[in-house]
Amino acid sequence: MPNKTCTIDKLVTIPKEVEKVLSGGKTASRRNGIYADVGEIMELQGEKFKVEAVYPQYLGDITDEDAVKEGYADLESYQQAILSIHPGMRWSPKMRVWVHEYTSVH
């Protein structure tokens, strides 16, 4: 596994996305690099979430089920959200991203 390219505190920063994590509606984040190692703890508004898995995935392999884990109804709505956050980005099926899956720590 490559070294981290960012820190866990940057994994989920958009307020709407933070709310999805806090409500349990978002359990994964895809980034262009590794933001956390397995076992690391992310803290959002005093709540803790443990990173359970980190693995690569191509944009072309993302499914509706993956989009639901990201907090969206389906792949189409996830794609639209990502493209609106990153102006000028194209959805390239061969682009590799890193999936970070996490669960709430009680």
N, C-alpha and C positions, 0 to 999 in steps of 0.2 A: 504494500500500500504506500502511495506517495506521502510525503510530508504534508502537514496542514498548510493551506495557503491563506487562511484567515483565522479568526478566533470565534469561539462558540457564541460570544455575545453579539455577533453580527449575523447569526443564523436566521433569526426571525426578528425583524425590526419595524416593519410596517404595522401601524396600529391595528388595522383591520385583520391582518394575519395573526398578530399577537392574540387578539380576541378569539379567533378561531381555535388557536392552540389551547387557550385557557378554558374554552367551552367543550373541548374534546373533539371538535370538528376537523382538526388538522393534526395529523400524526406523522407527517413527513414533509421535508423541504428539499428541493433540488437546487443545487448551486453549481457554478462553473468550476469550483474547487472544493477542497476538503476543509470544512469549517470546524469539525469536531472529530474526536476519536471515539470509538465505542467505549461506553462506560462513563464518558464525561457528562456532567450535569449542567443543563441550561436552566437559568432562572429567569422567569418572566413575572413581574409584579408580585414577587414573593413566593410564587409557585415554582416547584422544581420538576424538571423533566430529564429523564436519563436517555442518552443516545444508545439505542439498542443495536443499530446496524448502520454501516456506511458502505456503499458499493456504487460502482459506475453503471450508467444506463445511457443508451442513445435516445435522443428525443423521439425518434421514429418508433421506439419500443414502448413508449408510455401508453398505458391503457386507460380506459374510463375508470377502472378500479384504482389505479394510481392517482388519477386526478381527484377522486373522492378523498383519498388519504391526504391530499394537498388542501382539502377544504372546498373543493368545487364540485358542481353537480355532474360534470362530465368532461371529457378531454377537450371538447370545443371551448367551453367556458374557461378552462385552465389556460389553453393556448392564448385566448383573447386577453386574459389578465396578464400573462407573462409579456406578451408583445406590447401591451399598454404601459407596463412598468419600464420596459427597455426599448425606448424609441429607436427605430432604425434596425432593430434586431430582426432577422429572418428566422423562421422556424425550420431549421435544417435537420432532417431526419438522421443525418450522420454526426450531428454535434453530440459530444459526450458531456454528460453532467454527472454530478455526484449526489446520490440519494442519501439523506440523513433521516433515519426513522427513530422516533422517540416515544416514550411513554411517561405518563405522570408518575411521580414519586410521592407516595403518601406517607 
